[in-house]
Amino acid sequence: MLRIPCPWCGLRDLTEFRFGGEAGVLRPLQPDQSSDEQWADYLYYRNNLNGPQLERWVHAYGCRQWFALRRDTHSHAWSDAVPASEKYP
Amino acid sequence: MSQKFRLDSGGLINRQQSLNFSFNGQKLQGYVGDSLAAALLANGIHHVARSFKYHRPRGIYSAGEEEPNALLEIGQGSWRVPNSRATLVPLQEGLVARSQLGWPSLGFDLARCFDFSHRLWPAGFYNKTFKWPNWHLWEGMVRNLAGLGRAPEEADPDHYEKTNAFCDLLICGGGPAGLTAALVAGRSGLRVILADQDEQFGGSLLWDTAMLDEKPALHWVASVLAQLEAMPNVMLLPRTTVTASYDHQIATLLQRGHNNAWRECLWTVRCRSTLLATGAIEQSLVFPLNDRPGILLAGAVRHYANRYAVAVGQRVVIATNNDSAYQTAIDLFNHGVNVIAVIDQRKDVPAAMLQNMQDIAVRVCPNAQILSSRGGKRLRGLALQQGQKKFKLNCDALAVSGGWAARLHLLCHARGSLRFDTQRQAFLPERLAEGFFVTGSAAGDSTLVEVLARAETVSNGLCSELGKKALQVYQPKVSPSNLESPAVAVNTLQFSRQRQWLDLAHDATLGDAELAEREGYTAVEHFKRFTTIGMSVDQGKTGNINAFLALSAITGKAISEIGTTTFRPPYTPVTLGALAAGHTGEGYAPRRTLAAENTHKSLQACFEDYGGWQRPDYYPSDREDAHQAINREVLAVRTSVGVYDNSPLGKIEIHGLDAAEFLHRIYMNRVHGLAVGQCRYGLMLNEGGVIIDDGIVTRLAAEHFLINTTSGGASRILGRLEEWSQTEWPELQVLIDDVSAQWSNFTLAGPRSRELLQQLDSDIDFSAAALAHMQATHGMIEGLEARVNRISFSGELSFELNIPSSYANGFLQRLLESGAAMGITPYGIEALMTLRLEKGFMHVGSDTDGETIPDDVGWGKAAMNKAADYIGKRSLTRPASLESNRRQLVGLLAVHQDQVLRSGGHFLPGSSQRTPAETQGWITSAAFSPNLGRHIALGMLRDGRKRLGQIMQVYDAGNHYPVKIVPPCFLDPENQRLES
């Protein structure tokens, strides 16, 4: 099973985490001014990369903090684990 | 005692301890140390199976986990294990073994007719047949005929265990290479786990006649083991197969018990690096009719002779395309077994081999191939061709060697890659996965000298990579063994009208491979699936190289171009019981019990599982059935007072300067205007506008809120709140705290509930003036800190009392004592559901589903009237949300007074009862209402609000009945009771 690097707790088993989807999905600042297409884009459309992908993770059974992680969806190699409060790399 | 084929001396068996066992009812004997296959062969039994498709007689083929034929059923009753490899089953007293295919018997199998008609059943025939008139007509017969082994019918009576371990180095394989590496790594101080699937360590040395330091090799093995056992940093795991390697260096190992309380133990091992010393599997030879009982792998023949003192026959022929099989001839000769000839495909047989055979007077036939074999249930002879000359040989056993395939499955699990070595005609490691090392014959070594030398080199390198200094270990002197070149000649395929098997286990032949090419299935993954070569229980371990050779010859592509199919875990089958160890029965999921459980039990509560929580459904008194109890409880709440334990209710506190703003964005309902001491019902939506939760929001202070979530949803909702707070609105200053377990919650509901509360010892003013409907207060009740909400899910005057959980039992008892005179009635979930249904209060998850938006359940106006943005608001103006004809919440009354309404019944269009028809929605909740004396229900009906007053037909599992659509409230629509 994979090990995920929590920025606070270090490398922990995958079962302690919950996956939060792609990072960098921006919620429209004025949703009532988004078109249906823009709103659908925010809700449903993702890049779904084969390769390094920036993702959101939360250490659900540990410190319960959210962070971003670059993970290779093919090889599971990871890098750049940063807390959610910091700017995404 | 018959063991006619047991050699007079030798073997690692205990001749003083004989064992009785049976095969197909025949009583037989063997010795301690035998495998089941060895004992069968000792008794002269080769024919133990029928092939998968053609039901041809088949015999024991190998001596290991690669066995394709001898898959037997071991044991009886609930201990019965199908598809057991006889080569790996250790012989035990009283062992009962049966063959699996063959009806009415193994010896006379009617299904052999498929062999006689084999031209009708090539690869993939089932994709083109059994379609007319209807597959289901054929299905029963096909399912009975197909398949291998009888699935157990009873629960597994054995006990299994699971455990975790960590190490620096996991060594897979305890043969000469693995033992050497363990010694080097162990001495350097690394934490080592050494695992071998056999009953004892030694690997190939268990059946090799090599001499180390002029003594039998097992002496060296014993001395190494003694050293390893003395090292506290080395763990030895015999009888343990490394079944898989997964991402980030985690491996699973299946350990078989030996006089343990458990049958198998599944290890999960996290290691820093892995060393494969897994050896190699001998490959078969492809020639016409190459599947008869009596044909075995040459290495296996040596294995049976040297380790088990068993002769596979009295007149043995050896066929090979490489040097290694010559050792079989030498070993058999030394045991006094008659070796008729060695048939070598190669034109130029090395001089050393020729000399060896001359020394023991065994005939060698270079440049020779087998044209066919004969014999029914046992090999009787071969037809051969050498150059232009054709000749025949009589024999009762044939030892074949088609080369050796390195066992690199674990490397491939870990995404390492392989390259095809043309000299060895085998796949060897190309790119190692990170942290992986390979040594021994798994890396291509063919002589013991090479194996020992490389093992030391590789483990030295490994030690330094892991940061430890490797100390030198003593290397034993290998007595000159036969010069063995690793070179393997290409297994040339010949044309023949007779079938030539590529996969014995799935009965797939060269003809099937040719058919695959004709039909266009030449990509290796297609080829595998079309022919099913390599897909059986043995996963093609003895035949995969030949399959690739066939595909290469047929398509004209080089093997390196063809590639391999994906290797997937597990390497050998893992019992489901081992995977589930510790998670069956009570171990399946934790039970969550109410703090006041003891009191509920004393009230004879009938418990049910709600998302892990064990909660009372109803409290039947002595002569009541469920319905009577529930009706009584409902009526008690409506006429007097009842008490309900709602402790699993989610309770989350929000503190902070921005607490109100935060909740205002989370909930559909307005939060900013909520006064201190006020409660408000709130709906939580997801960004798609779908209702995911509902609950009460209470303002305890300007910057302090308490929200309730659905029971069992508290941690899910907490997670959502934290997600939005941390990732979307980090600028909002809020603290979020789950206090669900800290407070136990009891609802007192009914016209006399206030009266009861005023009897208790409390400083709280419960009067209607001081505590109106939807208001909150706090204080002391019976000496306990209490938070009180006047809210109602039952539709009666109702108070929710929250007190610290540790006092739950005592508090509930106090309530019951105080209310005894007014007949206080504990009520359970069934009664609660009926009460709320009478009021038409929806239950999220029952009446709503993954598509329900606020307007569907009557909250449309509130959703649109809030100007500020909240989660999900934008989705409420999407085209799908604005469509007419959406399903809407309605109430239902059956037209016939006595009709039972059930959730799940579908509304049919129009007044017709005809099905199939497009569903107009369905009944979502239903119950018998004792207050109305009939069944009532809620449902989601397309355009429901426009259909009030109409009659619709409901279809319910084959029955039809009419219902009337009514507003979703059956009792006290003016809410006089709950506002009293």
Boltz contact constraints between the chains, C-beta under 6 A:
constraints:
  - contact:
      token1: [A, 1]
      token2: [B, 250]
      max_distance: 6.0
  - contact:
      token1: [A, 2]
      token2: [B, 247]
      max_distance: 6.0
  - contact:
      token1: [A, 2]
      token2: [B, 248]
      max_distance: 6.0
  - contact:
      token1: [A, 3]
      token2: [B, 248]
      max_distance: 6.0
  - contact:
      token1: [A, 31]
      token2: [B, 869]
      max_distance: 6.0
  - contact:
      token1: [A, 31]
      token2: [B, 874]
      max_distance: 6.0
  - contact:
      token1: [A, 39]
      token2: [B, 874]
      max_distance: 6.0
  - contact:
      token1: [A, 43]
      token2: [B, 687]
      max_distance: 6.0
  - contact:
      token1: [A, 66]
      token2: [B, 726]
      max_distance: 6.0
  - contact:
      token1: [A, 66]
      token2: [B, 727]
      max_distance: 6.0
  - contact:
      token1: [A, 76]
      token2: [B, 247]
      max_distance: 6.0
  - contact:
      token1: [A, 84]
      token2: [B, 726]
      max_distance: 6.0
  - contact:
      token1: [A, 84]
      token2: [B, 727]
      max_distance: 6.0
  - contact:
      token1: [A, 85]
      token2: [B, 730]
      max_distance: 6.0
